Amino acid sequence: MNTIDQTPVSYGNLHGLPDARPFRLGKHVLSRPILLAPMVGVSDVPFREVCLQQGATLTIAEMLPADTAMWKSEKNRLRLKRSTACGPEIVQIAGFDADMMAEAARLNADMGAEVIDINMGCPAKKVLKKAAGSALMRDPELVEQILRAVVAAVDIPVTLKMRTGWCRAQKNGVDIARIAEDCGISMISVHGRTRECRFVGDVEYDTIAAIKQSVCIPVIANGDIDSPEKAIQVLKHTGADGLMIGRAAQGRPWIFREIREFLDGGEHAVPPSASEISNLMQDHIRALHAFYGDFRGTLFARKHIDWYSKALPGGDLLKSSFMAADSVESQQDLLTNWHRENLSMLMSCAAHTNN
């Protein structure tokens, strides 16, 4: 049996944090990992590759329905694609039937998944209509059935993404976490809001702390972590074993590097220059085009340009021009020309940033 070196990692003391204790997730030993959250329509292969390049410890693929009959659609076929550049393959599945969830987990493990993540956090109505996602938190008995079935079906770690409860009147996150630990779940990621709150209002870091105190398995904190300083505050308040970043990484994937360098060394990372952001953006857009093809590639590219443009001087003009570009060629030409025409401005921004 492999053992883990439990020697505390003391870099966290720079911020008054307790020493981090490494933990194992499959064949990987982690110490205060910073994960990219699974986000439908966002956490595809190109974005996961970018986030890993920018310092994410692990990335989780987009939610995949447990109903294998749905895997033949173009959307889900792309979600099943693997990439060695995405690091460990962590596949998230969603469903309400224990046998179906177990079979989906087994098939993904056979296809090379290293970790299976179970979705009990999605607040989307189309998922809730099928009694999946965060709707499962209303039924602890069904939660237990699903978790036991999936853990028994595979020989790889099974993790859980959850919320603090279904609604403010039913905050059962601690109870669900205890069920998860008893079922053999290897790690829990908690978005600190109920399904009722979706992404609005204050994050319940107190509840995440209570969940952490109630179980012995690793707990990852998620929700409104948008800066290195906020990351430290959340780690201090919750005692979590790591962090999960979602919306804050959209258009700003370098947030993982910023948090990691601040956590490890106590100093702020040098922010990327406007020129560096422009180059990263162009590489990402080319990867999206190659992954999705002409039609879907142009649509997905617009979404990411909307996010990236917020960090660029003259970004509003870039965004408006890009939204009118309706082909892969026109989008790539626009980005190339924009970068060349604005190079002097981008370089002057870089010089100003570094002074």
Secondary structure, DSSP 8 states (H G I E B T S, - for coil): --------BGGGGGGT---B--EEETTEEESS-EEE---TTTSSHHHHHHHHHTT-SEEEEEEEES-GGGGGSHHHHHHT---GGG-S-EEEEE-S-HHHHHHHHHHHHHTT-SEEEEEE----HHHHTTT-GGGGGG-HHHHHHHHHHHHHH-SS-EEEEEES-SBTTB--HHHHHHHHHHHT--EEEEESS-TTTTT-S---HHHHHHHHHH-SS-EEEESS--SHHHHHHHHHHH--SEEEE-GGGTT-TTHHHHHHHHHHHSS------HHHHHHHHHHHHHHHHHHH-HHHHHHHHHHHHHHHGGGSTTHHHHHHHHHH--SHHHHHHHHHHHHHHTHHHHHHHHHHHH-
